[in-house]
Amino acid sequence: MSKVIDGLYYSETHEWVRVEDGVGTVGITDYAQHELGNVVYVDMPEVDDEFDAGEVFGAVESVKAASDLNLPVSGTIVEVNEALIDEPGLINKDPYENWIVKVQLSDEGELDNLMTAETYRSTIE
């Protein structure tokens, strides 16, 4: 069974968000990385790029598939995980520790549109 962490917000497209002081840390779920297999490339946006909730902000490529990344919340990218440029497979080791981007949220109310850990668990079972 895939690991799901309590206290995070989850999207229907298998991204997670952890929010601290108005900044959301975003990555893909354990379920998503299992489905993809060995991740070989992560396409990330630039710092200061702006996105609306649900908009594609990058992609994850594995040996068997490529998948768009959809930003679960609206905001401005404030940091990208540069370690993934050289070692995209870190996502397979721990997708919750190896986040993809950090985003300054433009509307924290959008978090209400995402799933809790409990709801996400029931979705992927």
Secondary structure, DSSP 8 states (H G I E B T S, - for coil): -----TT-EE-TTSEEEEEETTEEEEEE-HHHHHHH-SEEEEE---TT-EE-TT-EEEEEEESS-EEEEE-SS-EEEEEE-THHHH-TTHHHH-TTTS--EEEEES-GGGGGGSB-HHHHHHHH-
